[in-house]
Amino acid sequence: MARKKPEIEEVTMELTPMIDVVFLLLIFFIVTMKFKVLEGKLETELPKDVGVNSGEVEDLLEKLEIKITANPTAENGMTIAINDLKMPNLQTFRSRIADFIRLDSEQKATLYPGPKVNYEQVVIVVDQCIMEDLVDITFAGVTWDA
């Protein structure tokens, strides 16, 4: 009796499931990884002492608020107030603006036109400010009680 050689079966390995498992593990480790945050860890050398004026710059500078009120009996039909101090005429207004500019050449102003104030009156006030080199003017969008 002759023995027959057993047939050797070739075993093939399926790579598709193994690649799927490797990608799933890769995605898992990428998602669970914690990165170091470097934003709060930048070392800077800032002065340790507080100094004489420790307030905010905006708090230290006097704010310039210009309020325009319609007044038919006044000059140009309006009354102008700087920081709630009424100005009797445009010359006084300009000299007061000049005082602010002398103290701070980069002075900023906020213009509050009241109800019933027309564009011409606002332009007159803005022109007076520009004549005294006050050019950084913000217009308030809300009306205030006159």
MDAnalysis code that builds the backbone (N, CA, C; Angstrom):
import MDAnalysis as mda
import numpy as np

u = mda.Universe.empty(438, n_residues=146, atom_resindex=np.repeat(np.arange(146), 3), trajectory=True)
u.add_TopologyAttr("name", ["N", "CA", "C"] * 146)
u.add_TopologyAttr("resid", np.arange(1, 147))
u.add_TopologyAttr("resname", ["MET", "ALA", "ARG", "LYS", "LYS", "PRO", "GLU", "ILE", "GLU", "GLU", "VAL", "THR", "MET", "GLU", "LEU", "THR", "PRO", "MET", "ILE", "ASP", "VAL", "VAL", "PHE", "LEU", "LEU", "LEU", "ILE", "PHE", "PHE", "ILE", "VAL", "THR", "MET", "LYS", "PHE", "LYS", "VAL", "LEU", "GLU", "GLY", "LYS", "LEU", "GLU", "THR", "GLU", "LEU", "PRO", "LYS", "ASP", "VAL", "GLY", "VAL", "ASN", "SER", "GLY", "GLU", "VAL", "GLU", "ASP", "LEU", "LEU", "GLU", "LYS", "LEU", "GLU", "ILE", "LYS", "ILE", "THR", "ALA", "ASN", "PRO", "THR", "ALA", "GLU", "ASN", "GLY", "MET", "THR", "ILE", "ALA", "ILE", "ASN", "ASP", "LEU", "LYS", "MET", "PRO", "ASN", "LEU", "GLN", "THR", "PHE", "ARG", "SER", "ARG", "ILE", "ALA", "ASP", "PHE", "ILE", "ARG", "LEU", "ASP", "SER", "GLU", "GLN", "LYS", "ALA", "THR", "LEU", "TYR", "PRO", "GLY", "PRO", "LYS", "VAL", "ASN", "TYR", "GLU", "GLN", "VAL", "VAL", "ILE", "VAL", "VAL", "ASP", "GLN", "CYS", "ILE", "MET", "GLU", "ASP", "LEU", "VAL", "ASP", "ILE", "THR", "PHE", "ALA", "GLY", "VAL", "THR", "TRP", "ASP", "ALA"])
u.atoms.positions = np.array([
    [0.809, -1.154, 0.000],
    [0.000, 0.000, 0.000],
    [0.872, 1.243, 0.000],
    [0.654, 1.850, -0.931],
    [1.407, 3.088, -1.074],
    [0.672, 4.221, -0.353],
    [1.460, 4.873, 0.319],
    [0.853, 6.002, 1.031],
    [0.767, 7.199, 0.118],
    [-0.346, 7.831, 0.220],
    [-0.539, 9.046, -0.545],
    [-0.079, 10.236, 0.285],
    [0.615, 11.105, -0.363],
    [1.048, 12.311, 0.343],
    [-0.168, 13.180, 0.627],
    [-0.269, 13.662, 1.867],
    [-1.411, 14.541, 2.137],
    [-1.247, 15.861, 1.389],
    [-2.346, 16.320, 0.869],
    [-2.298, 17.594, 0.156],
    [-2.198, 18.734, 1.169],
    [-1.276, 19.609, 0.909],
    [-1.070, 20.759, 1.802],
    [-1.971, 21.905, 1.309],
    [-2.798, 22.330, 2.219],
    [-3.676, 23.450, 1.887],
    [-2.943, 24.744, 2.185],
    [-3.015, 25.627, 1.248],
    [-2.402, 26.924, 1.482],
    [-3.362, 27.768, 2.309],
    [-2.835, 28.312, 3.369],
    [-3.654, 29.176, 4.215],
    [-3.356, 30.621, 3.816],
    [-4.362, 31.300, 3.421],
    [-4.186, 32.716, 3.069],
    [-4.735, 33.570, 4.201],
    [-4.018, 34.598, 4.471],
    [-4.432, 35.475, 5.564],
    [-5.196, 36.662, 4.974],
    [-6.359, 36.924, 5.532],
    [-7.161, 38.045, 5.066],
    [-6.608, 39.323, 5.691],
    [-6.205, 40.264, 4.888],
    [-5.628, 41.511, 5.393],
    [-6.691, 42.586, 5.646],
    [-7.819, 42.500, 5.024],
    [-8.839, 43.545, 5.157],
    [-9.301, 43.725, 6.604],
    [-9.650, 42.662, 7.344],
    [-10.050, 42.884, 8.737],
    [-8.911, 43.428, 9.599],
    [-7.685, 43.003, 9.306],
    [-6.558, 43.491, 10.100],
    [-6.335, 44.988, 9.844],
    [-6.473, 45.426, 8.599],
    [-6.324, 46.852, 8.289],
    [-7.438, 47.650, 8.956],
    [-8.660, 47.119, 8.967],
    [-9.772, 47.786, 9.641],
    [-9.500, 47.961, 11.124],
    [-8.978, 46.926, 11.765],
    [-8.682, 46.989, 13.202],
    [-7.569, 48.001, 13.460],
    [-6.547, 48.039, 12.602],
    [-5.435, 48.984, 12.792],
    [-5.954, 50.417, 12.668],
    [-6.809, 50.697, 11.677],
    [-7.346, 52.044, 11.532],
    [-8.256, 52.419, 12.693],
    [-9.034, 51.482, 13.199],
    [-9.875, 51.763, 14.368],
    [-9.029, 52.096, 15.582],
    [-7.946, 51.373, 15.796],
    [-7.045, 51.679, 16.911],
    [-6.389, 53.039, 16.720],
    [-5.972, 53.336, 15.498],
    [-5.354, 54.634, 15.221],
    [-6.321, 55.776, 15.513],
    [-7.549, 55.637, 15.067],
    [-8.560, 56.669, 15.327],
    [-8.832, 56.785, 16.821],
    [-8.899, 55.692, 17.523],
    [-9.134, 55.721, 18.966],
    [-8.035, 56.491, 19.684],
    [-6.777, 56.203, 19.351],
    [-5.676, 56.872, 20.040],
    [-5.575, 58.349, 19.658],
    [-5.906, 58.690, 18.443],
    [-5.876, 60.105, 18.057],
    [-6.959, 60.881, 18.791],
    [-8.146, 60.305, 18.904],
    [-9.253, 60.999, 19.564],
    [-9.011, 61.136, 21.061],
    [-8.416, 60.151, 21.692],
    [-8.225, 60.204, 23.147],
    [-6.939, 60.906, 23.552],
    [-6.121, 61.314, 22.598],
    [-4.854, 61.976, 22.917],
    [-5.123, 63.383, 23.430],
    [-4.388, 63.785, 24.443],
    [-4.510, 65.133, 24.975],
    [-3.261, 65.909, 24.580],
    [-3.483, 67.035, 23.888],
    [-2.370, 67.865, 23.469],
    [-2.066, 68.879, 24.558],
    [-0.830, 69.260, 24.660],
    [-0.440, 70.271, 25.638],
    [-0.847, 71.640, 25.128],
    [-1.400, 72.447, 26.012],
    [-1.785, 73.799, 25.654],
    [-0.630, 74.718, 26.033],
    [-0.070, 75.373, 25.028],
    [1.084, 76.231, 25.274],
    [0.707, 77.694, 25.462],
    [-0.559, 78.050, 25.228],
    [-0.944, 79.451, 25.277],
    [-0.707, 80.074, 26.648],
    [-1.097, 79.405, 27.689],
    [-0.971, 79.977, 29.024],
    [0.398, 79.795, 29.629],
    [1.317, 79.164, 28.945],
    [2.600, 78.843, 29.521],
    [3.739, 79.691, 28.972],
    [3.406, 80.737, 28.201],
    [4.474, 81.586, 27.684],
    [5.032, 82.428, 28.824],
    [6.308, 82.334, 29.021],
    [6.955, 83.065, 30.111],
    [7.295, 84.470, 29.638],
    [6.853, 85.461, 30.365],
    [7.197, 86.837, 30.052],
    [7.721, 87.495, 31.304],
    [8.535, 88.488, 31.106],
    [9.071, 89.221, 32.247],
    [8.357, 90.559, 32.314],
    [7.397, 90.656, 33.193],
    [6.655, 91.885, 33.397],
    [7.124, 92.539, 34.686],
    [6.981, 93.852, 34.795],
    [7.380, 94.510, 36.031],
    [6.564, 94.002, 37.219],
    [7.218, 93.813, 38.336],
    [6.549, 93.274, 39.518],
    [5.835, 94.366, 40.324],
    [6.373, 95.601, 40.298],
    [5.750, 96.657, 41.082],
    [4.535, 97.216, 40.347],
    [3.598, 97.746, 41.099],
    [2.349, 98.230, 40.537],
    [2.543, 99.607, 39.922],
    [3.320, 100.451, 40.519],
    [3.554, 101.786, 39.992],
    [2.629, 102.799, 40.628],
    [2.801, 104.052, 40.229],
    [2.035, 105.142, 40.814],
    [0.588, 105.106, 40.343],
    [0.385, 105.035, 39.031],
    [-0.963, 105.026, 38.461],
    [-1.295, 103.610, 38.045],
    [-1.998, 102.905, 38.895],
    [-2.285, 101.507, 38.592],
    [-3.643, 101.323, 37.933],
    [-4.387, 102.404, 37.653],
    [-5.700, 102.284, 37.031],
    [-5.580, 102.093, 35.536],
    [-6.696, 101.809, 34.925],
    [-6.734, 101.686, 33.476],
    [-6.486, 103.052, 32.854],
    [-5.938, 103.071, 31.639],
    [-5.647, 104.327, 30.966],
    [-6.935, 105.107, 30.729],
    [-7.996, 104.410, 30.356],
    [-9.268, 105.080, 30.112],
    [-9.802, 105.744, 31.383],
    [-9.510, 105.160, 32.550],
    [-9.978, 105.739, 33.801],
    [-9.172, 106.978, 34.179],
    [-7.894, 106.993, 33.799],
    [-7.039, 108.101, 34.169],
    [-7.289, 109.342, 33.314],
    [-7.639, 109.165, 32.058],
    [-7.912, 110.298, 31.195],
    [-9.352, 110.754, 31.371],
    [-9.536, 112.066, 31.315],
    [-10.886, 112.598, 31.442],
    [-11.629, 112.378, 30.136],
    [-12.824, 111.838, 30.236],
    [-13.612, 111.583, 29.041],
    [-14.218, 112.887, 28.554],
    [-14.312, 113.008, 27.259],
    [-14.873, 114.208, 26.655],
    [-16.209, 113.845, 26.019],
    [-17.290, 114.267, 26.672],
    [-18.633, 113.997, 26.179],
    [-19.286, 115.316, 25.801],
    [-19.674, 115.405, 24.540],
    [-20.288, 116.627, 24.027],
    [-21.774, 116.328, 23.787],
    [-22.628, 117.093, 24.466],
    [-24.072, 116.907, 24.316],
    [-24.655, 118.135, 23.636],
    [-25.488, 117.880, 22.638],
    [-26.139, 118.965, 21.904],
    [-27.642, 118.884, 22.185],
    [-28.199, 120.012, 22.610],
    [-29.623, 120.082, 22.907],
    [-30.255, 121.151, 22.022],
    [-31.402, 120.863, 21.472],
    [-32.118, 121.860, 20.678],
    [-32.666, 122.936, 21.610],
    [-32.330, 124.203, 21.302],
    [-32.785, 125.336, 22.095],
    [-33.002, 126.504, 21.137],
    [-34.245, 126.810, 20.771],
    [-34.502, 127.846, 19.759],
    [-34.026, 129.237, 20.165],
    [-33.879, 129.504, 21.447],
    [-33.475, 130.844, 21.874],
    [-31.966, 131.012, 21.939],
    [-31.203, 129.954, 21.848],
    [-29.742, 130.033, 21.956],
    [-29.113, 130.273, 20.584],
    [-27.801, 130.512, 20.613],
    [-27.039, 130.720, 19.380],
    [-27.109, 129.461, 18.508],
    [-27.392, 129.613, 17.231],
    [-27.527, 128.516, 16.254],
    [-28.638, 127.536, 16.629],
    [-29.532, 127.906, 17.536],
    [-30.664, 127.060, 17.900],
    [-30.298, 125.826, 18.710],
    [-29.162, 125.891, 19.399],
    [-28.733, 124.727, 20.178],
    [-27.940, 125.160, 21.393],
    [-27.916, 124.256, 22.375],
    [-27.077, 124.428, 23.557],
    [-26.070, 123.283, 23.567],
    [-24.810, 123.632, 23.796],
    [-23.749, 122.627, 23.801],
    [-23.244, 122.481, 25.235],
    [-23.027, 121.243, 25.657],
    [-22.477, 120.974, 26.987],
    [-21.303, 120.008, 26.847],
    [-20.229, 120.317, 27.532],
    [-19.067, 119.422, 27.584],
    [-19.026, 118.841, 28.985],
    [-19.146, 117.525, 29.080],
    [-19.165, 116.831, 30.374],
    [-20.168, 117.479, 31.322],
    [-21.368, 117.736, 30.819],
    [-22.490, 118.327, 31.559],
    [-22.254, 119.769, 31.992],
    [-21.246, 120.445, 31.440],
    [-21.005, 121.866, 31.702],
    [-21.439, 122.636, 30.458],
    [-22.501, 123.443, 30.587],
    [-23.047, 124.150, 29.431],
    [-22.114, 125.264, 28.989],
    [-21.956, 125.372, 27.666],
    [-21.125, 126.412, 27.068],
    [-22.033, 127.553, 26.607],
    [-21.711, 128.801, 26.956],
    [-22.589, 129.910, 26.569],
    [-22.554, 130.218, 25.071],
    [-21.406, 129.974, 24.407],
    [-21.311, 130.247, 22.973],
    [-20.247, 129.342, 22.344],
    [-20.110, 129.449, 21.016],
    [-19.163, 128.587, 20.301],
    [-17.705, 128.915, 20.630],
    [-17.411, 130.185, 20.938],
    [-16.021, 130.559, 21.272],
    [-15.583, 129.875, 22.571],
    [-16.456, 129.851, 23.552],
    [-16.147, 129.177, 24.816],
    [-16.000, 127.671, 24.580],
    [-16.850, 127.140, 23.732],
    [-16.776, 125.716, 23.398],
    [-15.419, 125.379, 22.779],
    [-14.995, 126.220, 21.814],
    [-13.703, 125.954, 21.161],
    [-12.540, 126.089, 22.131],
    [-12.590, 127.053, 23.023],
    [-11.477, 127.202, 23.972],
    [-11.423, 126.020, 24.944],
    [-12.572, 125.512, 25.317],
    [-12.608, 124.337, 26.208],
    [-12.064, 123.098, 25.491],
    [-12.416, 122.942, 24.207],
    [-11.870, 121.836, 23.411],
    [-10.356, 121.986, 23.296],
    [-9.886, 123.206, 23.082],
    [-8.436, 123.454, 22.982],
    [-7.734, 123.066, 24.280],
    [-8.370, 123.316, 25.426],
    [-7.782, 122.913, 26.711],
    [-7.626, 121.391, 26.786],
    [-8.633, 120.666, 26.326],
    [-8.553, 119.201, 26.328],
    [-7.444, 118.711, 25.402],
    [-7.311, 119.360, 24.250],
    [-6.283, 118.948, 23.288],
    [-4.883, 119.248, 23.828],
    [-4.723, 120.342, 24.563],
    [-3.423, 120.647, 25.169],
    [-3.011, 119.576, 26.176],
    [-3.981, 119.052, 26.922],
    [-3.678, 118.014, 27.905],
    [-3.368, 116.674, 27.241],
    [-4.095, 116.354, 26.186],
    [-3.907, 115.072, 25.499],
    [-4.151, 115.286, 24.019],
    [-3.075, 115.196, 23.217],
    [-3.203, 115.465, 21.783],
    [-4.003, 114.386, 21.062],
    [-4.161, 113.216, 21.675],
    [-4.939, 112.139, 21.070],
    [-6.285, 111.971, 21.771],
    [-6.852, 113.076, 22.198],
    [-8.129, 113.067, 22.917],
    [-9.242, 112.510, 22.032],
    [-10.107, 111.714, 22.633],
    [-11.268, 111.165, 21.939],
    [-12.515, 111.810, 22.522],
    [-13.511, 112.003, 21.671],
    [-14.751, 112.627, 22.123],
    [-15.938, 111.782, 21.675],
    [-17.010, 111.868, 22.465],
    [-18.265, 111.221, 22.114],
    [-19.320, 112.309, 21.980],
    [-20.000, 112.319, 20.847],
    [-20.991, 113.344, 20.558],
    [-22.384, 112.754, 20.730],
    [-23.166, 113.393, 21.601],
    [-24.529, 112.946, 21.886],
    [-25.520, 113.986, 21.367],
    [-26.048, 113.813, 20.159],
    [-27.077, 114.757, 19.703],
    [-28.417, 114.403, 20.342],
    [-29.054, 115.399, 20.911],
    [-30.335, 115.162, 21.575],
    [-31.479, 115.106, 20.588],
    [-32.686, 114.906, 21.103],
    [-33.852, 114.890, 20.225],
    [-34.078, 116.278, 19.615],
    [-34.563, 116.304, 18.397],
    [-34.876, 117.527, 17.652],
    [-33.647, 118.339, 17.267],
    [-32.466, 117.744, 17.334],
    [-31.250, 118.411, 16.867],
    [-31.066, 118.028, 15.409],
    [-30.910, 119.037, 14.537],
    [-30.797, 118.720, 13.108],
    [-29.328, 118.544, 12.708],
    [-29.147, 118.095, 11.463],
    [-27.807, 117.784, 10.973],
    [-26.916, 119.026, 10.920],
    [-27.484, 120.141, 10.581],
    [-26.699, 121.370, 10.478],
    [-26.033, 121.703, 11.816],
    [-26.764, 121.536, 12.896],
    [-26.212, 121.831, 14.212],
    [-25.090, 120.856, 14.571],
    [-25.271, 119.599, 14.214],
    [-24.219, 118.605, 14.477],
    [-22.980, 118.940, 13.665],
    [-23.161, 119.352, 12.415],
    [-22.021, 119.698, 11.560],
    [-21.297, 120.920, 12.112],
    [-22.023, 121.890, 12.643],
    [-21.384, 123.071, 13.239],
    [-20.485, 122.651, 14.399],
    [-20.980, 121.769, 15.258],
    [-20.189, 121.316, 16.411],
    [-18.970, 120.521, 15.947],
    [-19.157, 119.638, 14.971],
    [-18.028, 118.844, 14.467],
    [-16.988, 119.755, 13.823],
    [-17.429, 120.773, 13.077],
    [-16.492, 121.722, 12.472],
    [-15.670, 122.443, 13.535],
    [-16.326, 122.842, 14.618],
    [-15.603, 123.524, 15.697],
    [-14.560, 122.599, 16.322],
    [-14.907, 121.326, 16.454],
    [-13.953, 120.357, 17.011],
    [-12.765, 120.164, 16.077],
    [-13.025, 120.071, 14.790],
    [-11.951, 119.864, 13.820],
    [-11.033, 121.083, 13.765],
    [-11.581, 122.283, 13.938],
    [-10.745, 123.490, 13.953],
    [-9.749, 123.471, 15.108],
    [-10.089, 122.768, 16.173],
    [-9.189, 122.661, 17.331],
    [-8.411, 121.338, 17.332],
    [-8.374, 120.654, 16.187],
    [-7.619, 119.394, 16.000],
    [-8.168, 118.232, 16.810],
    [-9.428, 118.268, 17.119],
    [-10.083, 117.108, 17.735],
    [-10.792, 116.358, 16.610],
    [-10.167, 115.255, 16.167],
    [-10.704, 114.550, 15.004],
    [-11.242, 113.168, 15.337],
    [-10.948, 112.652, 16.516],
    [-11.429, 111.318, 16.897],
    [-12.760, 111.481, 17.627],
    [-13.851, 111.536, 16.846],
    [-15.181, 111.792, 17.392],
    [-16.058, 110.578, 17.134],
    [-16.694, 110.096, 18.182],
    [-17.633, 108.982, 18.072],
    [-19.032, 109.535, 18.253],
    [-19.942, 109.103, 17.404],
    [-21.316, 109.549, 17.511],
    [-22.122, 108.514, 18.270],
    [-22.822, 108.975, 19.308],
    [-23.662, 108.062, 20.099],
    [-24.929, 107.773, 19.324],
    [-25.344, 106.525, 19.328],
    [-26.506, 106.121, 18.574],
    [-27.802, 106.200, 19.353],
    [-27.710, 106.502, 20.630],
    [-28.920, 106.561, 21.449],
    [-29.153, 108.002, 21.863],
    [-30.415, 108.351, 22.064],
    [-30.731, 109.690, 22.526],
    [-30.740, 109.699, 24.045],
    [-30.519, 110.818, 24.614],
    [-30.511, 110.955, 26.063],
    [-31.588, 111.959, 26.431],
    [-31.984, 111.929, 27.680],
    [-33.035, 112.848, 28.142],
    [-32.460, 114.229, 28.321],
    [-33.072, 115.196, 27.665],
    [-32.584, 116.574, 27.751],
    [-33.149, 117.285, 28.938],
])
